Every structure is written in C-alpha cells, then in structure tokens.
Amino acid sequence: MDQDTRLKRTRFRAWHRGTREADFMIGGFFDAHHAAWSEEQLQWFERLLEEQDVDIMGWAIGSIPCPPEWDGAMMDTMRQVDFAVAIPGTRQGV
C-alpha cells in the first residue's frame, strides 16, 4: 500500500473508534502529530489502534497503568492532550 493510502486508512481508524471521546483523543492526536512521525512512530501508532479504546484513553489520562510496550515518548506526547479539535455542535465546530 502506498504511503498516502496508508495515512488515510490510519486517520480513518483513528477517527472512527466507537465513542466521540476516543475519536477526539485518538483522532486529534493523529491529526496533530502524524506529519512529524518517523516510520517507527507510525508503526507504533498503527499497533496502538489494535488496542481497546478504554485502555488507550486510560493510559493517556493516567487512570490505569500503561504497559511498558506502550509507555514512552509517543504516549508521553499523547498524555499532554495539548492537541485541539473543533467539537461538532460547539460554536467553533459549528
């Protein structure tokens, strides 16, 4: 699969998680950071998408311990939750 198709597929998977909260956290993280990722970081994120949303969100907000295989620089960046998305139905998201 070419890189453009791969990124579109990954973005779709990041934004279609099952709950709005997970969509905003995981999809927003992808949108804010994927352009600067290395191949290794993109592979990490693609593997992360195989995990359950409740686990990903729990690791990111610190409500449950993060397994060593997911802990590191990428999860630290996700924990910052400094990426903003326009939430549909709000003034910014119209």
C-alpha positions as CSV (number, residue, x, y, z in Angstrom):
1,M,0.0,0.0,0.0
2,D,1.4,3.4,-0.9
3,Q,2.1,6.0,1.9
4,D,-0.8,8.3,1.1
5,T,-3.3,5.4,1.3
6,R,-1.7,4.1,4.5
7,L,-2.1,7.5,6.1
8,K,-5.7,7.9,5.0
9,R,-6.5,4.5,6.4
10,T,-4.8,5.2,9.7
11,R,-6.5,8.5,10.0
12,F,-9.9,6.9,9.4
13,R,-9.2,4.2,12.0
14,A,-8.0,6.9,14.5
15,W,-11.2,9.0,14.0
16,H,-13.7,6.0,14.0
17,R,-13.1,4.4,17.3
18,G,-16.6,3.9,18.7
19,T,-17.1,6.8,21.1
20,R,-16.8,10.5,20.5
21,E,-14.3,10.8,23.4
22,A,-12.0,8.3,21.8
23,D,-12.4,9.8,18.4
24,F,-11.4,13.2,19.6
25,M,-8.5,12.0,21.7
26,I,-7.0,9.4,19.3
27,G,-8.0,11.1,16.1
28,G,-7.0,14.5,17.3
29,F,-3.6,13.1,18.4
30,F,-3.1,11.6,14.9
31,D,-4.0,14.9,13.2
32,A,-1.8,17.0,15.4
33,H,1.3,14.9,15.2
34,H,1.4,12.3,12.4
35,A,3.2,14.7,9.9
36,A,6.4,14.6,12.0
37,W,6.4,10.9,12.8
38,S,9.1,8.5,11.6
39,E,8.2,5.1,10.2
40,E,8.8,3.6,13.6
41,Q,6.4,6.0,15.3
42,L,3.8,5.4,12.6
43,Q,4.1,1.7,13.1
44,W,3.7,2.2,16.9
45,F,0.5,4.2,16.4
46,E,-0.9,1.6,13.9
47,R,-0.3,-1.1,16.5
48,L,-1.8,1.1,19.2
49,L,-5.0,1.2,17.2
50,E,-5.4,-2.5,17.7
51,E,-5.9,-1.9,21.4
52,Q,-9.2,-1.2,23.2
53,D,-10.2,2.5,23.3
54,V,-10.8,2.3,27.1
55,D,-7.3,1.1,27.6
56,I,-5.7,3.7,25.2
57,M,-7.6,6.5,26.9
58,G,-6.9,5.2,30.4
59,W,-3.1,5.0,29.6
60,A,-3.2,8.5,28.1
61,I,-5.1,10.2,31.0
62,G,-3.3,8.1,33.7
63,S,-6.3,6.4,35.2
64,I,-4.8,2.9,34.6
65,P,-1.1,1.9,34.4
66,C,0.4,1.9,31.0
67,P,2.1,-1.4,29.9
68,P,5.8,-1.0,29.2
69,E,5.3,-1.8,25.5
70,W,3.2,1.4,25.1
71,D,5.0,3.7,27.6
72,G,7.5,6.1,26.1
73,A,7.8,9.3,24.1
74,M,4.7,8.7,22.0
75,M,2.5,8.0,24.9
76,D,4.1,10.9,26.8
77,T,3.0,13.2,23.9
78,M,-0.5,11.7,23.9
79,R,-0.7,12.4,27.7
80,Q,-0.1,16.1,27.1
81,V,-3.5,16.2,25.4
82,D,-2.5,19.6,24.0
83,F,-4.0,19.0,20.6
84,A,-7.2,20.8,20.0
85,V,-10.1,19.7,17.8
86,A,-13.3,21.6,16.9
87,I,-16.1,19.6,18.5
88,P,-19.2,19.4,16.3
89,G,-22.1,21.2,17.8
90,T,-20.0,23.9,19.5
91,R,-19.5,27.4,18.3
92,Q,-16.0,26.6,16.9
93,G,-17.2,23.3,15.4
94,V,-20.4,24.9,14.0
